[in-house]
Amino acid sequence: MLAILFTAWIAWRAWDDLRAQSQQQLRAFAAEYAVEWRARLRSRQFSMLRLSRNLLADPQTTQQQLDMYLRDSPDIEGVALVDGAGRYVARSGALPPLPVGDAALTAATRAAYARCLRAPGFCVGPPVPDRRAPGHWLSLDFLPLGRLPGAQEHLVLAQAPAFPRVIGLTQQPADGMAFAILREDGLLQLRLPQTSHPPYGQPQGGVMVETLRANPRALAGVFSGPSTAVDQQLVGAFVRVPDYPFTIGANLPMRLLAEHWAAQLASTLLLFMGLIAAASWLFDSTLRQLGRTERSRAQALDGLRRQRDELDVTLSSIGDAVIATDAQGQITRMNAEAERLTGWRAAQAQGQPVAQVFRIAVEGEDSPVPCPVAQTLRSGKVAQLANHTELHSRDGRVLAIEDSAAPITGFSGEVRGAVLVFHDVTERRERSRRNERLRSLYAALAQLGEIVQQQARLGDEAELFRAACGALAQSSLFNAAWIGRPDAAGVFQLQASAGAGAQHLHQIVMRLDDPLPALSVRAWLAGELLYHNDFPSDPLNAPRRDFVVTHRWHSIAAVPLRRAGRPEAILVVTSPAYGLFQDDVRELIARIARLLGHALDEIAAHRALQQVRQREQWLALHDTLTGLPNRNMLEGQLQQAIARADAAGTLLALAYLDLDGFKSINDVYGHLIGDQVLRAVAERLRAKLPADALALRMGGDEFVLIIEGCAEVAVLEPLCTSLLEALREPMQVGSPPLRLQVDTSCGITIYPYDRESPDTLLRHADMALYAHKSRRGPLRGAFRLYDPAMARASFATSDRRVELRRMIEGGDLVLHYQPVLDRASGRIRSVEALARLRRDGALLQPEAFMRELGPMELSLLGARVRQQALADLAIWVRQGLHLGVSVNVVPQELLAADFASRVLAEVGGHPELEPGMLSLEILETEEVFGEHVVLEQLGILRHEGVRVGMDDVGSAYASLLRLKTLPVDLLKIDQAFVRDLPSHPRDRLFLDAILALGQALGIRTVIEGVETRAHLDLLLRTSADALQGYAISQALPADDIPAFVAGFRLPPRAARAYS
């Protein structure tokens, strides 16, 4: 009975141990595959994230980027850009229709893909059948892209085979073992081995699903029970995939486990029964031989047997390997761990010399190490191995060990043998070496990171390459590093190198078309990191093998360095150690390549920024049309010229030039011809001026010359005369060519006779110019020297300007507003701001002071009028009155490069106002329209909503040319077309033509000069958008505007004409 119970216990214990061992093994397989699956998903997610960033940065190259991504991703069958409704926007590769609306799929599958389209992050869809290839399944991955310019939200989609190859497992799965990847939504993502009708698209059940539901927070676990998928009992384990909604399951059929258990149990029971029979026979034989008289001896022998058994058990229980020898060094006993490590069975080793069984050598070398047992037997003391000792096992294994030998002494102290204790430290030493290598890796990476950041800030690519190679070659891992790039002929040119063989690298020629390409060439062509851990044996490196062996390039890696995602150079590192480039070192090289790639991007951005800044500096000091220095450079250049003239004791001439009749060229031939004339004038100035003279363009048709080194005034006259004659020669411009002749007037002042500041000298030259232009007759086109009498004549005008400026700044500026009638509605929709100056209780009209204002005063007046008009407009808006206001702009303001930003800031200072409530009116006759800066400023304002109008249209003869080039919203028709309209019906034809032109161009039209009821009656019947004049209202103070607008009604007769 006892034997039966004991047998049952053994069977149960064997079954329990077998099941636990199997579940532990299954759990290890599941954990290993979970790591592999997570790495696959993370790689896919990161690659799609890089693609999405590139698409957002450059949406114009979407198709090219999709094609490049597909080409660089061998595990991807297709990639696409999908909108929020699941429609393809752009794609690359053979892609099936999206499964969201596929009625042939299960509802659960369609719902899963609908969730992926709305998912805020990376999402993996369940497997779907490929209609194009029966039996083939696809998996679609999604990543939100964000909102592209002018479009809705988009997603990036990548298509891959649903059954990727299982890689990275350190052990092969046992026969009958199956894998399953279960999604968090209960659907099956993958089952291996595959079946002919996999249950994809259906929510799963069975023991694994029930275990997961019962343990929702468990990261791993085991299970056993029935399976609904294969209709059998299973034993298995599961591991959840970190960071992703998947669980990996591994299982075995209970049937296979039972068969294995039965076989194991049968052999165990047979051995057990044999041992019992042998023990029974031995015991009975012993009892028969000894008898009762030998009881004491039997007891002694039994005690000795128990001691020996206990010793065997003890030795077997010890985790270290133990070998015992006699005094001659021959093995008498060894435990199971010693058998495992040495490869010798105890029975085979018994009686053998210990040095024959325990063969040890210096780690990494073949030189033997003396066995410590011999030393112990000689000295009678404990002996230990030196560090870094290897045990060469009988079966060929080489193990790192630590050991010690101690003597076995008798009662009298004699050495009767030795005991050798040792254990395997291979894994510990490998871990230590790996940790040391990781420390070296990250130390090198940290040092290189500091170098890269410093050089990237400096923007020096060559120094970046030299410093990077130096840092890598000096690290404990590598002995050489170099960077090269192929030239146009496909030959690699060395950019930087350091370490072993660096001084001889230039002797090696590497070409893209080599029949035996170097590793660096292969890495460049493949566009990825390549390595070789036994480089001297590489057959493709045969032409360079002597070089490699000489400089101990035993391991090598090459990786492309990318700038803006494209290969820019190749980085190569070598090591004297074989087998260096394992996963961790390769990851380091890849990180170093990315680090250097980021530095190249920063250097490129730094260079681009420098070029932009240099261009900005050049533009700030030069005229873009002619390339001559502009007014911003004048003061500094003139100050330096004055200093040189003082030092040399020579004269300095400052000439102010103006092209006579240039406005007519612009009006008749257009600004393109005018621009070519200005360029031709600039070229003639460069050609005719002495080398030490300087020509500058002040704007419009005005130029300034700085002429140095004149010994006396008499030298200037022939120089200036020949220069003006050269400018007067006919020139051919345009296509077909036009032959034009331009006269030039010139005013000159001479330093030190006119010893003033640079600003005053320029003003004196200007006075001389305009004094000369005021003459009539044959002197036009020549030049005139500055006379102090000119300054005295301008003093009166200057004093008057100072007084007017004081009035503008001192609060004497008053604005009145003339209402503008909207013809379509009959209501007042806008007003025009008109400036007045208060003096001695009276208001001065514009014609009383405008002509006396200089450029600075005009700019100040324009800014103050605009600011006051916006302030009054804001008050009306707060009172519930919404109007538009128009103000006149003086030409000097338009020439300022910051005019648009100042106007927008003034509007932005009133939160109640919109930019479209302000209109800027410019006289048709202003010559500043030919300046590029003016067109640029008006374009900015119009883009932001500010309206631009042309005032007094028809007062000059260039309106059509203006309309072709100017960004305008409004035409104000000059009152000359209206004044005689009641008595001259022919004027109506001109008026209607202008109105039709504005309507065809989509430009709003306003008729000025509506002074009488007769004007009003006639003009209400036109197609004009608005009317303005005394017949509607005179200009009113700001406080009167709200009441006037609220009570305005058309006169009865005008109302009838309007109706």
Buried (B, 14 or more C-beta within 10 A) or exposed (E): EEEEEEBEEBBEEBBEEBBEEBBEBBBBBBBBBBBBBBEBBBEBBEBBBEBBEBBBEEBEEBEEBBBBBBEEBEEBBBBBBBBBEBEEBBBBBEBBEBBBEBEEBBEBBBBBBBEBBEBEEBBBBBBBBBEEEEEEBBBBBBBBBEEBEEEEEBBBBBBBBBBEEBEEEEEEBBEEBBBBBBBEBBBBBBBBEEEEEBBBBBEBBBBBBEBBEEEEEEEBBBBBBBBEBBEEBBBBBBBBBEEBEBBBBBBBBBEBBBEBBEEBBEEBBEEBEEEEEEEEEEEEEEEEEBEEEBEEEBEEEEEEEEEEEEEBEEBEEBEBBBBBBBBEBBBBBBBBBBBEBBBBEBEBBBEBBBBBBBBBBBBEEEEEBEBBBBBBBEEBEEBBBEEEBBBBBBEEBEBBBBBBBBBBEEEEEEBBBBBBBBBBBBEEBEEEEEEEBEEBBEEBBEBBBEBBBBBBEEBBBEBBBBBBBBBBBBBEBBBBBBBBBBEEEEBBEBBBBBBBBBEEBEEEEBBBEBEEBBBBBBBBBEEEBBBBBEBBEBEBBEEBBEBBEEBBBBBBBBBBBBBEBEBBBBBBBBBBBEEBBEEEBBEBBBBBBEBBBBBBBBBBEBEEEEEEEEEEEEEEBBBEBBEBBBBBBBEEBBEBBBEEBEEEEBBBBBBBBBBBEBBEBBBEBBBEBBBBBBBBBBBBBEEBBEEEBBBBBBBBBBBBBBBBBBEEEEBBEEBBEEBBEBBBEEBEBBEEEBEBEBBBBBBBBBBEEBEBEBEEBBBBBBBBBBBBBEEEEEEBBBBBBBBEEBBEEBEEEEEBBEEBBEBBEEEBBBBBBBBBBBBEEBEBBBBBBBBBBBBEEEEBEBEEBBEEBBEEBBBBBBBBBBBBBBBBBBBBBEEEBBBBBBBBBBBBBBBBEEBBBEBBEBBEEBEEBEBEBBBBBBBBBBBBBBBEBBBBBBBBBBEBEBBBBBBBBBBBEBBEBBBEEBEBBBBBBBBBBBBEBBEEEEBBEBBBEBBEBBBEEEBBBBBBBBBBBBBBBBBBEBEBBBBBBBBBBEBBEBEEBBEBBEEBEBBEEBEEBBE
